[in-house]
Amino acid sequence: MFGLEGAAIAELAATVHEAFLDLAGEQDPMLNFDDPLAPTFEEALAQTLTASERDRFEEHARAVLASGTPARRTLATAYLLAIRP
């Protein structure tokens, strides 16, 4: 998740990731642009983790970000087609 995966927080990251996967049908923000209900990252942390788990997750995230080593992963690809007039 956001390049923050690691053995130290693997189970916590999986739990938080499920908060985004639980959106289904009409609540899916990719299908319903008029009423996006996707939680923010902070809301997902609050919904899925206890206070001590959140602290552990945030501590790990800060350490990874401070070291400058988070892996960047591209999850989307765009194809562009142009026709000269």
N, CA, C and O atoms as CSV, one atom per row, in Angstrom:
chain,resi,resn,atom,element,x,y,z
A,1,MET,N,N,0.838,-1.167,0.000
A,1,MET,CA,C,0.000,0.000,0.000
A,1,MET,C,C,0.887,1.235,0.000
A,1,MET,O,O,1.587,1.497,0.978
A,2,PHE,N,N,0.864,1.977,-1.061
A,2,PHE,CA,C,1.624,3.220,-1.201
A,2,PHE,C,C,3.119,2.997,-1.019
A,2,PHE,O,O,3.831,3.922,-0.629
A,3,GLY,N,N,3.607,1.804,-1.289
A,3,GLY,CA,C,5.018,1.524,-1.129
A,3,GLY,C,C,5.451,1.340,0.307
A,3,GLY,O,O,6.649,1.333,0.592
A,4,LEU,N,N,4.502,1.191,1.222
A,4,LEU,CA,C,4.831,1.067,2.643
A,4,LEU,C,C,4.764,-0.361,3.145
A,4,LEU,O,O,4.844,-0.598,4.351
A,5,GLU,N,N,4.618,-1.320,2.233
A,5,GLU,CA,C,4.525,-2.703,2.661
A,5,GLU,C,C,5.817,-3.142,3.332
A,5,GLU,O,O,6.899,-2.638,3.029
A,6,GLY,N,N,5.687,-4.045,4.205
A,6,GLY,CA,C,6.852,-4.602,4.880
A,6,GLY,C,C,6.377,-5.605,5.903
A,6,GLY,O,O,5.225,-5.575,6.336
A,7,ALA,N,N,7.259,-6.480,6.278
A,7,ALA,CA,C,6.897,-7.526,7.230
A,7,ALA,C,C,6.426,-6.933,8.549
A,7,ALA,O,O,5.592,-7.525,9.235
A,8,ALA,N,N,6.956,-5.764,8.911
A,8,ALA,CA,C,6.615,-5.155,10.193
A,8,ALA,C,C,5.137,-4.780,10.288
A,8,ALA,O,O,4.548,-4.833,11.367
A,9,ILE,N,N,4.538,-4.401,9.151
A,9,ILE,CA,C,3.139,-3.959,9.200
A,9,ILE,C,C,2.269,-4.646,8.156
A,9,ILE,O,O,1.201,-4.135,7.817
A,10,ALA,N,N,2.696,-5.778,7.647
A,10,ALA,CA,C,1.968,-6.452,6.568
A,10,ALA,C,C,0.514,-6.710,6.932
A,10,ALA,O,O,-0.381,-6.449,6.129
A,11,GLU,N,N,0.271,-7.218,8.131
A,11,GLU,CA,C,-1.113,-7.525,8.522
A,11,GLU,C,C,-1.930,-6.252,8.712
A,11,GLU,O,O,-3.129,-6.244,8.433
A,12,LEU,N,N,-1.305,-5.187,9.180
A,12,LEU,CA,C,-2.019,-3.914,9.348
A,12,LEU,C,C,-2.344,-3.298,7.993
A,12,LEU,O,O,-3.444,-2.783,7.792
A,13,ALA,N,N,-1.401,-3.347,7.071
A,13,ALA,CA,C,-1.631,-2.807,5.730
A,13,ALA,C,C,-2.752,-3.568,5.027
A,13,ALA,O,O,-3.574,-2.963,4.338
A,14,ALA,N,N,-2.791,-4.872,5.193
A,14,ALA,CA,C,-3.853,-5.680,4.579
A,14,ALA,C,C,-5.210,-5.310,5.156
A,14,ALA,O,O,-6.200,-5.253,4.427
A,15,THR,N,N,-5.265,-5.061,6.447
A,15,THR,CA,C,-6.520,-4.680,7.099
A,15,THR,C,C,-7.005,-3.330,6.585
A,15,THR,O,O,-8.189,-3.165,6.292
A,16,VAL,N,N,-6.109,-2.379,6.476
A,16,VAL,CA,C,-6.479,-1.048,5.980
A,16,VAL,C,C,-6.892,-1.128,4.515
A,16,VAL,O,O,-7.843,-0.468,4.097
A,17,HIS,N,N,-6.181,-1.930,3.742
A,17,HIS,CA,C,-6.499,-2.090,2.318
A,17,HIS,C,C,-7.922,-2.616,2.129
A,17,HIS,O,O,-8.601,-2.238,1.174
A,18,GLU,N,N,-8.367,-3.471,3.020
A,18,GLU,CA,C,-9.722,-4.031,2.930
A,18,GLU,C,C,-10.794,-2.964,3.067
A,18,GLU,O,O,-11.890,-3.127,2.531
A,19,ALA,N,N,-10.505,-1.868,3.777
A,19,ALA,CA,C,-11.479,-0.786,3.912
A,19,ALA,C,C,-11.820,-0.205,2.543
A,19,ALA,O,O,-12.953,0.213,2.308
A,20,PHE,N,N,-10.845,-0.180,1.646
A,20,PHE,CA,C,-11.085,0.336,0.304
A,20,PHE,C,C,-11.729,-0.712,-0.593
A,20,PHE,O,O,-12.472,-0.368,-1.512
A,21,LEU,N,N,-11.452,-1.994,-0.335
A,21,LEU,CA,C,-12.033,-3.055,-1.141
A,21,LEU,C,C,-13.488,-3.328,-0.780
A,21,LEU,O,O,-14.231,-3.897,-1.580
A,22,ASP,N,N,-13.895,-2.926,0.415
A,22,ASP,CA,C,-15.256,-3.187,0.868
A,22,ASP,C,C,-16.300,-2.339,0.155
A,22,ASP,O,O,-17.496,-2.603,0.280
A,23,LEU,N,N,-15.872,-1.334,-0.584
A,23,LEU,CA,C,-16.817,-0.511,-1.333
A,23,LEU,C,C,-17.363,-1.351,-2.479
A,23,LEU,O,O,-16.603,-1.919,-3.263
A,24,ALA,N,N,-18.674,-1.422,-2.567
A,24,ALA,CA,C,-19.262,-2.263,-3.604
A,24,ALA,C,C,-20.462,-1.571,-4.230
A,24,ALA,O,O,-21.099,-0.712,-3.621
A,25,GLY,N,N,-20.749,-1.964,-5.442
A,25,GLY,CA,C,-21.943,-1.495,-6.132
A,25,GLY,C,C,-22.029,0.012,-6.249
A,25,GLY,O,O,-21.112,0.658,-6.756
A,26,GLU,N,N,-23.128,0.566,-5.781
A,26,GLU,CA,C,-23.374,1.997,-5.919
A,26,GLU,C,C,-22.425,2.846,-5.087
A,26,GLU,O,O,-22.271,4.035,-5.366
A,27,GLN,N,N,-21.786,2.274,-4.074
A,27,GLN,CA,C,-20.859,3.035,-3.245
A,27,GLN,C,C,-19.480,3.153,-3.867
A,27,GLN,O,O,-18.668,3.960,-3.413
A,28,ASP,N,N,-19.201,2.376,-4.884
A,28,ASP,CA,C,-17.880,2.411,-5.520
A,28,ASP,C,C,-17.677,3.772,-6.176
A,28,ASP,O,O,-18.418,4.128,-7.092
A,29,PRO,N,N,-16.684,4.541,-5.722
A,29,PRO,CA,C,-16.490,5.888,-6.266
A,29,PRO,C,C,-16.110,5.898,-7.741
A,29,PRO,O,O,-16.253,6.928,-8.399
A,30,MET,N,N,-15.632,4.786,-8.274
A,30,MET,CA,C,-15.315,4.728,-9.696
A,30,MET,C,C,-16.569,4.565,-10.545
A,30,MET,O,O,-16.537,4.810,-11.751
A,31,LEU,N,N,-17.665,4.157,-9.930
A,31,LEU,CA,C,-18.919,3.968,-10.656
A,31,LEU,C,C,-19.948,5.040,-10.340
A,31,LEU,O,O,-20.892,5.228,-11.107
A,32,ASN,N,N,-19.790,5.741,-9.239
A,32,ASN,CA,C,-20.774,6.720,-8.802
A,32,ASN,C,C,-20.069,8.037,-8.506
A,32,ASN,O,O,-19.692,8.312,-7.367
A,33,PHE,N,N,-19.896,8.849,-9.551
A,33,PHE,CA,C,-19.162,10.097,-9.398
A,33,PHE,C,C,-19.937,11.162,-8.637
A,33,PHE,O,O,-19.343,12.102,-8.111
A,34,ASP,N,N,-21.268,11.023,-8.572
A,34,ASP,CA,C,-22.080,12.039,-7.889
A,34,ASP,C,C,-21.990,11.936,-6.370
A,34,ASP,O,O,-22.223,12.924,-5.673
A,35,ASP,N,N,-21.660,10.769,-5.850
A,35,ASP,CA,C,-21.651,10.561,-4.397
A,35,ASP,C,C,-20.473,9.681,-3.992
A,35,ASP,O,O,-20.675,8.552,-3.545
A,36,PRO,N,N,-19.232,10.185,-4.141
A,36,PRO,CA,C,-18.085,9.349,-3.792
A,36,PRO,C,C,-18.011,9.111,-2.293
A,36,PRO,O,O,-17.963,10.054,-1.503
A,37,LEU,N,N,-18.003,7.863,-1.919
A,37,LEU,CA,C,-17.997,7.505,-0.511
A,37,LEU,C,C,-16.702,6.825,-0.084
A,37,LEU,O,O,-16.641,6.231,0.992
A,38,ALA,N,N,-15.677,6.904,-0.907
A,38,ALA,CA,C,-14.408,6.282,-0.545
A,38,ALA,C,C,-13.838,6.996,0.675
A,38,ALA,O,O,-13.800,8.226,0.713
A,39,PRO,N,N,-13.399,6.238,1.661
A,39,PRO,CA,C,-12.836,6.879,2.854
A,39,PRO,C,C,-11.475,7.498,2.547
A,39,PRO,O,O,-10.750,7.033,1.667
A,40,THR,N,N,-11.146,8.540,3.276
A,40,THR,CA,C,-9.793,9.077,3.182
A,40,THR,C,C,-8.870,8.070,3.842
A,40,THR,O,O,-9.330,7.149,4.517
A,41,PHE,N,N,-7.579,8.241,3.650
A,41,PHE,CA,C,-6.630,7.310,4.262
A,41,PHE,C,C,-6.749,7.368,5.786
A,41,PHE,O,O,-6.687,6.338,6.457
A,42,GLU,N,N,-6.918,8.558,6.319
A,42,GLU,CA,C,-7.064,8.711,7.774
A,42,GLU,C,C,-8.335,8.023,8.272
A,42,GLU,O,O,-8.325,7.387,9.326
A,43,GLU,N,N,-9.429,8.149,7.516
A,43,GLU,CA,C,-10.676,7.479,7.901
A,43,GLU,C,C,-10.527,5.960,7.851
A,43,GLU,O,O,-11.041,5.249,8.714
A,44,ALA,N,N,-9.819,5.469,6.830
A,44,ALA,CA,C,-9.599,4.021,6.722
A,44,ALA,C,C,-8.779,3.512,7.901
A,44,ALA,O,O,-9.067,2.444,8.442
A,45,LEU,N,N,-7.757,4.270,8.305
A,45,LEU,CA,C,-6.971,3.881,9.480
A,45,LEU,C,C,-7.851,3.848,10.728
A,45,LEU,O,O,-7.784,2.905,11.517
A,46,ALA,N,N,-8.673,4.879,10.902
A,46,ALA,CA,C,-9.534,4.968,12.088
A,46,ALA,C,C,-10.579,3.848,12.115
A,46,ALA,O,O,-10.912,3.337,13.184
A,47,GLN,N,N,-11.097,3.464,10.941
A,47,GLN,CA,C,-12.137,2.438,10.867
A,47,GLN,C,C,-11.597,1.036,11.127
A,47,GLN,O,O,-12.311,0.179,11.649
A,48,THR,N,N,-10.345,0.805,10.766
A,48,THR,CA,C,-9.859,-0.568,10.766
A,48,THR,C,C,-8.840,-0.903,11.841
A,48,THR,O,O,-8.656,-2.077,12.165
A,49,LEU,N,N,-8.172,0.101,12.405
A,49,LEU,CA,C,-7.104,-0.183,13.357
A,49,LEU,C,C,-7.402,0.421,14.724
A,49,LEU,O,O,-8.082,1.440,14.835
A,50,THR,N,N,-6.880,-0.227,15.757
A,50,THR,CA,C,-6.979,0.332,17.103
A,50,THR,C,C,-5.958,1.466,17.217
A,50,THR,O,O,-5.128,1.648,16.326
A,51,ALA,N,N,-6.018,2.218,18.298
A,51,ALA,CA,C,-5.103,3.343,18.492
A,51,ALA,C,C,-3.649,2.884,18.505
A,51,ALA,O,O,-2.790,3.529,17.903
A,52,SER,N,N,-3.368,1.785,19.181
A,52,SER,CA,C,-1.978,1.307,19.232
A,52,SER,C,C,-1.520,0.787,17.873
A,52,SER,O,O,-0.357,0.955,17.507
A,53,GLU,N,N,-2.429,0.151,17.114
A,53,GLU,CA,C,-2.082,-0.311,15.767
A,53,GLU,C,C,-1.826,0.869,14.835
A,53,GLU,O,O,-0.893,0.845,14.032
A,54,ARG,N,N,-2.669,1.911,14.948
A,54,ARG,CA,C,-2.461,3.123,14.140
A,54,ARG,C,C,-1.107,3.743,14.434
A,54,ARG,O,O,-0.392,4.155,13.521
A,55,ASP,N,N,-0.758,3.809,15.719
A,55,ASP,CA,C,0.539,4.373,16.098
A,55,ASP,C,C,1.679,3.569,15.483
A,55,ASP,O,O,2.642,4.136,14.967
A,56,ARG,N,N,1.561,2.240,15.543
A,56,ARG,CA,C,2.596,1.370,14.975
A,56,ARG,C,C,2.692,1.552,13.465
A,56,ARG,O,O,3.790,1.618,12.911
A,57,PHE,N,N,1.547,1.632,12.806
A,57,PHE,CA,C,1.502,1.820,11.355
A,57,PHE,C,C,2.120,3.163,10.979
A,57,PHE,O,O,2.957,3.236,10.079
A,58,GLU,N,N,1.705,4.227,11.672
A,58,GLU,CA,C,2.218,5.564,11.367
A,58,GLU,C,C,3.707,5.683,11.654
A,58,GLU,O,O,4.431,6.354,10.918
A,59,GLU,N,N,4.166,5.039,12.712
A,59,GLU,CA,C,5.591,5.058,13.046
A,59,GLU,C,C,6.407,4.402,11.925
A,59,GLU,O,O,7.453,4.915,11.526
A,60,HIS,N,N,5.918,3.271,11.428
A,60,HIS,CA,C,6.594,2.597,10.326
A,60,HIS,C,C,6.567,3.457,9.065
A,60,HIS,O,O,7.584,3.590,8.383
A,61,ALA,N,N,5.410,4.041,8.752
A,61,ALA,CA,C,5.282,4.876,7.556
A,61,ALA,C,C,6.225,6.072,7.619
A,61,ALA,O,O,6.867,6.410,6.624
A,62,ARG,N,N,6.311,6.708,8.774
A,62,ARG,CA,C,7.216,7.859,8.915
A,62,ARG,C,C,8.672,7.445,8.700
A,62,ARG,O,O,9.439,8.162,8.058
A,63,ALA,N,N,9.043,6.291,9.237
A,63,ALA,CA,C,10.422,5.817,9.086
A,63,ALA,C,C,10.742,5.526,7.620
A,63,ALA,O,O,11.821,5.873,7.139
A,64,VAL,N,N,9.813,4.891,6.912
A,64,VAL,CA,C,10.031,4.570,5.501
A,64,VAL,C,C,10.106,5.841,4.673
A,64,VAL,O,O,10.988,5.980,3.826
A,65,LEU,N,N,9.192,6.766,4.909
A,65,LEU,CA,C,9.189,8.014,4.151
A,65,LEU,C,C,10.415,8.863,4.450
A,65,LEU,O,O,10.954,9.507,3.551
A,66,ALA,N,N,10.860,8.872,5.695
A,66,ALA,CA,C,12.038,9.644,6.073
A,66,ALA,C,C,13.300,9.089,5.423
A,66,ALA,O,O,14.226,9.841,5.118
A,67,SER,N,N,13.338,7.781,5.211
A,67,SER,CA,C,14.519,7.176,4.598
A,67,SER,C,C,14.542,7.382,3.092
A,67,SER,O,O,15.568,7.167,2.447
A,68,GLY,N,N,13.406,7.803,2.527
A,68,GLY,CA,C,13.335,8.047,1.092
A,68,GLY,C,C,13.279,6.795,0.250
A,68,GLY,O,O,13.648,6.822,-0.924
A,69,THR,N,N,12.821,5.688,0.830
A,69,THR,CA,C,12.818,4.427,0.094
A,69,THR,C,C,11.454,3.863,-0.265
A,69,THR,O,O,11.396,2.702,-0.668
A,70,PRO,N,N,10.353,4.594,-0.151
A,70,PRO,CA,C,9.102,3.932,-0.527
A,70,PRO,C,C,9.101,3.589,-2.014
A,70,PRO,O,O,9.555,4.373,-2.848
A,71,ALA,N,N,8.589,2.416,-2.326
A,71,ALA,CA,C,8.530,1.978,-3.719
A,71,ALA,C,C,7.347,2.642,-4.394
A,71,ALA,O,O,6.237,2.640,-3.862
A,72,ARG,N,N,7.582,3.200,-5.548
A,72,ARG,CA,C,6.488,3.803,-6.292
A,72,ARG,C,C,5.980,2.780,-7.291
A,72,ARG,O,O,6.748,2.196,-8.055
A,73,ARG,N,N,4.691,2.579,-7.271
A,73,ARG,CA,C,4.086,1.626,-8.189
A,73,ARG,C,C,3.016,2.332,-9.001
A,73,ARG,O,O,2.167,3.029,-8.444
A,74,THR,N,N,3.053,2.161,-10.279
A,74,THR,CA,C,2.033,2.747,-11.138
A,74,THR,C,C,0.912,1.736,-11.274
A,74,THR,O,O,1.135,0.595,-11.679
A,75,LEU,N,N,-0.290,2.161,-10.934
A,75,LEU,CA,C,-1.429,1.264,-10.982
A,75,LEU,C,C,-2.297,1.504,-12.205
A,75,LEU,O,O,-3.270,0.783,-12.426
A,76,ALA,N,N,-1.959,2.501,-12.997
A,76,ALA,CA,C,-2.780,2.824,-14.156
A,76,ALA,C,C,-1.891,3.025,-15.374
A,76,ALA,O,O,-0.729,3.417,-15.265
A,77,THR,N,N,-2.461,2.748,-16.523
A,77,THR,CA,C,-1.779,2.980,-17.781
A,77,THR,C,C,-2.738,3.727,-18.685
A,77,THR,O,O,-3.918,3.388,-18.769
A,78,ALA,N,N,-2.238,4.727,-19.351
A,78,ALA,CA,C,-3.072,5.489,-20.282
A,78,ALA,C,C,-2.526,5.308,-21.686
A,78,ALA,O,O,-1.314,5.338,-21.902
A,79,TYR,N,N,-3.416,5.122,-22.625
A,79,TYR,CA,C,-3.038,5.021,-24.019
A,79,TYR,C,C,-3.563,6.249,-24.741
A,79,TYR,O,O,-4.716,6.641,-24.558
A,80,LEU,N,N,-2.731,6.844,-25.545
A,80,LEU,CA,C,-3.079,8.064,-26.240
A,80,LEU,C,C,-2.992,7.821,-27.740
A,80,LEU,O,O,-1.998,7.285,-28.232
A,81,LEU,N,N,-4.015,8.209,-28.451
A,81,LEU,CA,C,-4.031,8.078,-29.899
A,81,LEU,C,C,-4.293,9.462,-30.466
A,81,LEU,O,O,-5.259,10.122,-30.083
A,82,ALA,N,N,-3.451,9.896,-31.362
A,82,ALA,CA,C,-3.629,11.207,-31.991
A,82,ALA,C,C,-3.655,11.040,-33.504
A,82,ALA,O,O,-2.945,10.213,-34.075
A,83,ILE,N,N,-4.487,11.844,-34.122
A,83,ILE,CA,C,-4.582,11.839,-35.570
A,83,ILE,C,C,-4.321,13.262,-36.040
A,83,ILE,O,O,-4.998,14.203,-35.627
A,84,ARG,N,N,-3.338,13.401,-36.903
A,84,ARG,CA,C,-2.994,14.723,-37.429
A,84,ARG,C,C,-4.095,15.152,-38.415
A,84,ARG,O,O,-4.463,14.399,-39.317
A,85,PRO,N,N,-4.613,16.383,-38.223
A,85,PRO,CA,C,-5.693,16.852,-39.129
A,85,PRO,C,C,-5.183,17.146,-40.525
A,85,PRO,O,O,-5.958,17.544,-41.394
